[in-house]
Amino acid sequence: MTNHWVDIKNANLIVVMGGNAAEAHPVGFRWAIEAKTRNKAKLLVIDPRFTRTASVADFYAPIRTGTDITLLSGVIRYLLETGKYNKEYTLAYTNAALLVHPDFSFEDGLFSGYDADKRKYDKSTWAYQLDEKGMAKRDDTLSDPRCVINLLKQHVSRYTADVVANICGTPKEAFQAICEHLAETSAPDKTTSFLYALGWTQHSIGAQNIRTMAMIQLLLGNMGMAGGGINALRGHSNIQGLTDLGLLTTNLPGYMTMPSEKEPTLDSYLTKYTSKPLADGQMNYWQNYPKFFVSFMKSMWGDKATADNNWGYDLLPKWDKGYDVLQYFELMHQGKVNGYFCQGFNPVASFPNKNKIVESLSRLKFLVIMDPLTTETSTFWQNHGEQNDVKTADIKTEVFRLPTTCFAEEDGSIVNSGRWLQWHWKGAEGPGQALTDPQILAGIFLKLKAMYAKDGGTFPDAINSLSWAYGDPHEPKPEELAKELNGKALADLPDPKNPGQFLAKKGELLPGFALLQADGSTASGCWIFAGSWTQAGNQMARRDNSDPSGLGNTLGWAWAWPANRRILYNRASCKPDGTPWDKKRTLIKWNGEKWVGVDVPDFKADEPPGSAMGPFIMQAEGLGRLFALDKMAEGPFPEHYEPFETPLGTNPLHPKVISNPAARLFKGDKEQLGQHQQFPYAATTYRLTEHFHYWTKHARLNAIMQPEQFVEIGEELAREKGIAHGDLVKVSSKRGYIKAKAVVTKRIKALKVNGQLVHHVGVPIHWGFEGLTKKGFIANTLTPFVGDANTQTPEFKSFLVNVEKA
Amino acid sequence: MQVNRRQFFKLCAGGMAGSTIATLGLLPEKAMADVRSYKLMRASETRNTCPYCSVGCGILMYSLGDGAKNAKSEIFHIEGDPDHPVNRGALCPKGAGLVDFIHSPNRLKYPEVREAGSNEWKRLSWDEAFTRIAKHVKQDRDANFIEKNADGVTVNRWLSTGFLAASASSNEAGWLTHKFTRSLGMLAVDNQARV
């Protein structure tokens, strides 16, 4: 989130789309209700199902799964054509006025530069026009047809109310009402907050779903505002933190990128990632990349990282391509992977096409499970009849199952979706012989290191160089690791403004990332966490919940990255001249010398109002991007592409380009995609309020509340198929089938789309062949093995099935 | 001033006894009888964060055992932290069952191995588990580690073993996971954010 949970109360309009907060994030959703009761906010819900969130909404509109970009692009068209957007904000704070490369184009569903064989774009025209100094050209009169906003107008002009109704199945009147509600918040003293989650990410066009909404927020002037922003509700409790820490194939901590083989030297790497300005006078904060990277390397390798060895650059692996989970399970399926570790993760249940996942695991030599609970992944080799029909004796995978402690049995911090790092304390010992994750990792690592010391082996250098300065090497303590993440001074850091004074003395914990250096005199495992554990102590453990402004920015509660800032881009809450767009939402102000306020200013502290510096300080031009340059895989503007399994069999906008042209599809998986003639119904998976993923089926109370697997179908479809409420039904896709009880409901209605009737089938995910609930089928037996072109997040939310009485 | 749950009960209990006794006109030197005190009064209270979704609700965990060396604490009750700015004491139906997650009969208790082709789990010691896993890792890494690519560029990567990192483990465990995997040269590292 750019904002945070409590801040939702400041919104005037809350749009829940691509999520179901009332059931999936029930306590966070209370802040939407707070906005309704205290702020007279309106709540809109747009969803294929009439969810419990919809049941408390002021307005509900149905939509066919996988068509959100169409509806949101229709909204952009409405805003631009009626002029109901915040023009001053858009001109000053977005790239609306910047000029786009003359050769950039869009035609019949494809942007310029498409290579059909590689299913990739050459993005060289997805760029600004540059002047002789390399700065982006702009036309503040907006009369140049190559201005971003003019190209955007042209791009969205196709998304009329009729097109929206035809593709989405959303009635025209409902769409009109959505447009009008959103347009109202273009007023400087009104904001919209969009609440979304996996209903937007789990599509082959997931990242562009979110981008389209982000563009609306820029046009409405809602970024940086209390009660505005982009608010991913997110899934698991520390998914934010583990992403912050770079636990993704080509990431490093703090959203740095792992070097690839195209950057063979430190210089080539730093040149690539150190941001060069695209406009004069910008903060362009990624220009500090070398400070973050060298400090990270000092945390990794300690004294073994020196200027002479390029801070240990050769010790880091260099990638040739991303090894995301879909790519890696594809390689495993081909027999090219020998070993796999699963730490608190259950891929048999969580990944698409469960049968392919089980086949892949069966081809491993060894599998190591670290988990507090029995998971289907740990017992994938057991035969559970129809639910897991494997030949145990034929599976040669050695499986090690290691018991870990759970949250209640350890100290540590996790990061919520509002970016708050909250410290927690151990309340009891783990059961039996369970160990913490750090103890287990240390156990394996130290054994391995000893084996290399004794017997030698391939490239032990990185293993031997890894910094391991823990009091007890077998049990790195959470406090030690947290301080390592924060970082410390490795030498006295002189204060450039006060000669003879020091910003930090050697060995001191750093107060923030502003002190990080590229010369090896600082260490920090994750630069955005710098400031979380300082000389003043553990900032994540703070518990002052006072809220002097009433806006909900409890700066004394826990600690938020970056720099304890609660609302990102908050400089944009003020006009260029420094006055707030809305006095009631004053987050920061200029006091004549520096920016101060009820939040930590997200700006250069002493940069006066009226200067050229833009509020989006991480961007090279300082502006929010309506045109994404080369940052997205399938285009700098969002475009509607059908799900890979579409109930229409075509794309009404451009029949030759039906689905995302830049999405990756492996051979074998393509053949396993179903067609609408055999699998006519649009299916989507989702979660129930009583369960959390595949964990709570092991908790008795939750298992009692929702004991048995079911699927939801609408009354029309039930009648057509002769299915009664409570009947056992078989739901099948091209990849497999599940059997579950039918819940026949008014909550799902057939939609008229492109001249046909589309029925949705709802598939809750929470069952499996392990647990205290009744045994069930893994819902992801049905889902396709294709992901978003940018994130490779699987398309769990839109696929095709058939339904019949079992 | 911070008053925690235990102190609150103590204050209330004291107040009630005092006022009742005053109503009866009795001011005894010492209490004549004792009622069973609330179990929560003897509990240790520990602050934590709900491990399920990313709202990050504050929770209070109540356990028996006073932290003494010979006392084993056991969590018997969990509720929302009323001081927490986001959840203000509330928990949802998922979080309401947290104590049953901690005490689930499906918690793993011992290191185990399922041998190739076998249909059963076999217990092993931690030392055996670490040794066997480290041997697998070393054998595969030594055999398949790539020091240079076809163009002679130093790449120092190991692709034939991967690591799926957790979704609810703490940052501190996550940082050590990062150090562990990257120092071995692993690139097939992903976490739940991918899906």
Contacts between the chains, C-beta under 8 A, distances in Angstrom:
chain1	res1	chain2	res2	distance
A	5	B	55	6.1
A	5	B	56	7.9
A	5	B	86	4.7
A	6	B	85	5.6
A	6	B	86	6.0
A	24	B	53	6.7
A	25	B	53	5.5
A	25	B	54	7.7
A	25	B	55	5.3
A	26	B	92	3.6
A	26	B	93	7.1
A	26	B	94	7.8
A	27	B	55	5.2
A	27	B	57	5.3
A	27	B	80	7.9
A	27	B	86	7.0
A	27	B	87	4.7
A	27	B	90	5.3
A	27	B	91	6.8
A	27	B	92	5.1
A	27	B	95	7.4
A	28	B	53	7.7
A	28	B	55	3.9
A	28	B	86	6.9
A	30	B	87	7.9
A	30	B	90	6.8
A	31	B	86	7.8
A	202	B	195	7.5
A	233	B	53	7.7
A	233	B	54	6.9
A	233	B	55	7.9
A	234	B	53	7.6
A	234	B	54	3.9
A	235	B	53	6.8
A	235	B	54	6.5
A	235	B	167	7.2
A	235	B	192	6.6
A	235	B	193	7.9
A	236	B	52	7.5
A	236	B	53	7.0
A	236	B	54	6.4
A	236	B	167	3.6
A	236	B	168	5.3
A	236	B	192	5.4
A	237	B	49	6.8
A	237	B	50	6.6
A	237	B	51	4.8
A	237	B	52	6.0
A	237	B	53	6.4
A	237	B	54	5.6
A	237	B	56	6.5
A	237	B	167	7.5
A	237	B	168	4.8
A	238	B	51	8.0
A	238	B	54	7.7
A	238	B	166	7.7
A	238	B	167	6.5
A	238	B	168	5.3
A	238	B	169	6.5
A	238	B	170	6.7
A	238	B	171	7.0
A	238	B	174	7.3
A	239	B	54	6.1
A	239	B	167	5.3
A	239	B	191	7.1
A	239	B	192	5.4
A	239	B	193	4.9
A	240	B	54	6.1
A	241	B	170	7.6
A	241	B	171	4.6
A	241	B	174	6.3
A	242	B	165	5.9
A	242	B	166	6.9
A	242	B	167	6.7
A	242	B	169	7.3
A	242	B	171	7.6
A	242	B	174	4.7
A	242	B	191	4.5
A	242	B	192	7.4
A	242	B	193	6.8
A	243	B	191	6.7
A	243	B	193	4.5
A	244	B	171	7.7
A	245	B	171	6.3
A	245	B	174	4.5
A	245	B	175	5.9
A	245	B	178	5.8
A	246	B	178	6.2
A	247	B	165	4.3
A	247	B	174	5.9
A	247	B	177	6.3
A	247	B	178	6.2
A	247	B	189	6.0
A	247	B	190	7.2
A	247	B	191	4.3
A	248	B	189	7.1
A	248	B	190	5.7
A	248	B	191	6.5
A	248	B	193	6.7
A	248	B	194	6.7
A	249	B	187	5.7
A	249	B	188	6.5
A	249	B	189	5.8
A	249	B	190	5.7
A	250	B	187	7.5
A	253	B	175	7.7
A	253	B	178	6.7
A	258	B	187	7.5
A	261	B	149	5.5
A	261	B	151	7.8
A	261	B	153	5.1
A	261	B	155	5.2
A	264	B	153	4.6
A	264	B	154	6.9
A	300	B	179	6.5
A	300	B	182	7.4
A	300	B	183	7.5
A	314	B	154	5.3
A	314	B	156	6.3
A	315	B	156	7.0
A	315	B	183	7.3
A	316	B	156	7.4
A	316	B	182	6.4
A	317	B	155	6.7
A	317	B	156	5.4
A	317	B	157	3.9
A	317	B	158	7.1
A	317	B	182	6.7
A	317	B	185	4.5
A	317	B	186	6.9
A	317	B	187	5.4
A	318	B	149	8.0
A	318	B	153	7.1
A	318	B	154	7.3
A	318	B	155	4.2
A	318	B	156	6.9
A	318	B	157	6.3
A	319	B	157	7.0
A	319	B	187	5.1
A	320	B	149	6.9
A	320	B	155	7.5
A	323	B	159	7.0
A	323	B	162	6.8
A	323	B	187	5.0
A	323	B	188	3.9
A	323	B	189	7.6
A	323	B	190	7.5
A	324	B	190	5.8
A	324	B	194	5.7
A	325	B	164	7.0
A	325	B	190	4.9
A	325	B	194	5.2
A	325	B	195	6.9
A	328	B	162	5.2
A	328	B	188	4.6
A	328	B	190	7.3
A	331	B	159	7.9
A	336	B	160	7.0
A	337	B	159	8.0
A	337	B	160	5.8
A	337	B	161	7.1
A	337	B	162	6.4
A	337	B	188	7.6
A	338	B	140	4.8
A	338	B	144	7.3
A	338	B	160	4.8
A	338	B	161	6.1
A	339	B	136	6.0
A	339	B	137	6.7
A	339	B	140	5.3
A	339	B	160	6.9
A	339	B	161	3.5
A	339	B	162	7.5
A	340	B	161	6.7
A	340	B	162	5.2
A	340	B	163	7.5
A	340	B	164	7.1
A	341	B	161	7.6
A	341	B	162	7.2
A	341	B	163	4.4
A	341	B	164	6.5
A	342	B	164	4.9
A	343	B	163	7.1
A	343	B	164	6.4
A	343	B	165	5.5
A	343	B	166	4.6
A	343	B	169	6.8
A	343	B	177	6.7
A	344	B	166	3.2
A	344	B	167	6.4
A	344	B	168	6.2
A	344	B	169	5.6
A	345	B	164	4.5
A	345	B	165	7.2
A	345	B	166	6.0
A	345	B	167	6.6
A	345	B	191	7.7
A	345	B	192	6.3
A	347	B	164	6.4
A	350	B	192	7.3
A	350	B	195	5.7
A	351	B	195	6.6
A	365	B	136	6.8
A	365	B	140	7.2
A	366	B	133	7.4
A	366	B	136	4.6
A	368	B	133	5.7
A	370	B	166	7.9
A	371	B	108	6.4
A	372	B	107	5.9
A	372	B	108	6.4
A	373	B	104	6.5
A	373	B	106	5.3
A	373	B	107	6.3
A	373	B	108	6.7
A	374	B	106	4.4
A	374	B	108	6.6
A	381	B	114	6.4
A	381	B	119	7.9
A	382	B	119	7.2
A	392	B	117	7.4
A	392	B	118	7.8
A	392	B	119	4.9
A	393	B	117	5.1
A	393	B	119	7.4
A	394	B	117	7.3
A	395	B	116	7.7
A	395	B	117	6.8
A	396	B	116	4.1
A	396	B	117	5.8
A	397	B	116	6.7
A	398	B	113	6.7
A	398	B	114	7.1
A	398	B	115	6.2
A	398	B	116	5.5
A	398	B	136	7.5
A	399	B	113	6.9
A	399	B	114	4.1
A	400	B	111	7.2
A	400	B	112	7.5
A	400	B	113	5.4
A	400	B	129	5.9
A	400	B	132	7.0
A	400	B	133	5.8
A	401	B	108	6.3
A	401	B	111	7.1
A	401	B	112	4.7
A	401	B	113	7.4
A	401	B	114	7.4
A	401	B	121	7.0
A	402	B	108	7.6
A	402	B	111	5.3
A	402	B	129	6.3
A	403	B	107	7.3
A	403	B	108	3.5
A	403	B	109	5.6
A	403	B	110	6.4
A	403	B	111	6.8
A	404	B	108	7.6
A	406	B	51	6.9
A	406	B	101	7.0
A	406	B	102	6.3
A	406	B	107	7.8
A	407	B	48	6.2
A	407	B	49	7.2
A	407	B	51	3.9
A	407	B	168	6.7
A	407	B	170	8.0
A	408	B	46	7.9
A	408	B	48	6.1
A	408	B	61	5.8
A	408	B	75	5.8
A	408	B	98	7.9
A	408	B	102	5.2
A	409	B	102	7.9
A	410	B	170	6.7
A	411	B	170	8.0
A	412	B	170	2.9
A	412	B	171	6.6
A	412	B	172	4.8
A	412	B	173	6.8
A	413	B	170	5.8
A	413	B	171	5.0
A	413	B	172	6.9
A	414	B	49	5.7
A	414	B	51	7.6
A	414	B	56	6.9
A	414	B	168	7.2
A	414	B	170	5.7
A	414	B	171	6.6
A	415	B	56	7.8
A	415	B	171	6.8
A	416	B	49	7.8
A	416	B	54	5.2
A	416	B	55	6.3
A	416	B	56	2.8
A	416	B	86	7.6
A	417	B	54	4.1
A	417	B	55	7.1
A	417	B	56	7.4
A	418	B	56	7.5
A	418	B	86	7.8
A	420	B	56	6.3
A	421	B	171	7.0
A	422	B	49	5.1
A	422	B	56	5.8
A	422	B	58	7.3
A	424	B	47	6.5
A	424	B	48	4.1
A	424	B	49	4.8
A	424	B	170	7.7
A	425	B	46	5.0
A	425	B	47	5.7
A	425	B	48	6.3
A	426	B	46	7.0
A	427	B	44	7.4
A	427	B	46	3.7
A	427	B	48	6.5
A	427	B	61	4.1
A	427	B	63	5.1
A	427	B	73	6.7
A	427	B	75	5.2
A	428	B	61	7.9
A	428	B	63	5.4
A	428	B	65	7.7
A	428	B	72	7.9
A	428	B	73	4.6
A	428	B	74	6.0
A	428	B	75	4.9
A	428	B	102	7.5
A	429	B	72	6.6
A	429	B	73	7.1
A	431	B	107	5.0
A	431	B	108	8.0
A	431	B	109	5.0
A	432	B	107	7.9
A	432	B	108	7.6
A	432	B	109	2.7
A	432	B	110	5.5
A	433	B	109	6.4
A	433	B	110	5.3
A	433	B	111	6.7
A	433	B	126	6.8
A	434	B	107	7.6
A	434	B	108	6.8
A	434	B	109	6.6
A	435	B	126	7.0
A	436	B	173	7.1
A	437	B	166	7.2
A	437	B	169	5.3
A	437	B	173	3.9
A	437	B	176	7.2
A	437	B	177	7.2
A	438	B	172	6.8
A	438	B	173	5.6
A	438	B	176	4.9
A	441	B	173	7.7
A	441	B	176	5.2
A	441	B	177	6.5
A	441	B	180	4.8
A	442	B	176	7.5
A	443	B	126	6.5
A	443	B	129	8.0
A	443	B	130	4.3
A	444	B	130	5.4
A	444	B	133	5.3
A	444	B	134	5.6
A	444	B	137	7.1
A	444	B	180	7.7
A	445	B	180	5.6
A	447	B	130	4.7
A	447	B	131	5.8
A	447	B	133	7.8
A	447	B	134	3.8
A	448	B	134	4.3
A	448	B	137	5.8
A	448	B	138	6.0
A	451	B	134	6.0
A	451	B	135	7.3
A	451	B	138	5.3
A	452	B	138	7.2
A	457	B	138	6.0
A	457	B	141	7.3
A	457	B	142	4.6
A	458	B	141	6.4
A	458	B	142	4.6
A	458	B	145	4.4
A	458	B	147	7.4
A	459	B	145	5.8
A	459	B	147	6.0
A	459	B	156	6.0
A	459	B	185	7.1
A	462	B	156	6.9
A	462	B	182	7.9
A	462	B	183	4.6
A	462	B	184	7.3
A	462	B	185	6.5
A	463	B	183	5.6
A	463	B	184	6.8
A	465	B	183	7.5
A	466	B	179	5.9
A	466	B	183	4.2
A	467	B	179	7.7
A	476	B	172	7.9
A	476	B	176	5.9
A	478	B	170	6.7
A	478	B	172	4.4
A	481	B	171	7.8
A	481	B	172	3.7
A	481	B	173	7.8
A	481	B	175	5.3
A	481	B	176	6.0
A	482	B	171	7.1
A	482	B	172	5.5
A	484	B	175	6.7
A	485	B	171	6.5
A	485	B	172	7.5
A	485	B	175	5.4
A	525	B	175	5.5
A	525	B	178	7.9
A	526	B	175	7.2
A	529	B	171	7.5
A	543	B	2	7.7
A	543	B	83	6.5
A	545	B	83	5.6
A	545	B	84	7.3
A	545	B	85	4.8
A	547	B	85	7.2
A	552	B	85	7.2
A	554	B	85	4.7
A	557	B	84	8.0
A	557	B	85	5.4
A	689	B	92	6.8
A	689	B	93	5.4
A	689	B	94	7.3
A	690	B	93	4.9
A	690	B	94	7.0
A	691	B	94	6.8
A	692	B	52	4.2
A	692	B	53	6.7
A	692	B	94	4.5
A	695	B	52	7.3
A	695	B	101	6.6
A	696	B	52	7.7
A	696	B	94	5.9
A	696	B	97	6.2
A	696	B	101	7.0
A	698	B	101	6.7
A	698	B	104	4.3
A	698	B	106	4.4
A	698	B	107	8.0
A	699	B	97	4.5
A	699	B	98	7.5
A	699	B	100	3.8
A	699	B	101	4.4
A	699	B	104	5.7
A	700	B	97	7.4
A	700	B	100	4.5
A	700	B	104	7.4
A	701	B	96	6.7
A	701	B	97	3.6
A	701	B	100	4.8
A	702	B	93	7.3
A	702	B	94	6.7
A	702	B	97	4.4
A	702	B	100	7.1
A	705	B	93	6.5
A	705	B	97	7.9
A	770	B	106	6.9
A	771	B	106	7.0
A	772	B	104	7.3
A	772	B	105	7.3
A	772	B	106	7.1
A	791	B	194	7.2
A	792	B	194	6.6
A	793	B	194	6.3
A	793	B	195	6.0
A	794	B	195	5.9
A	796	B	195	7.6
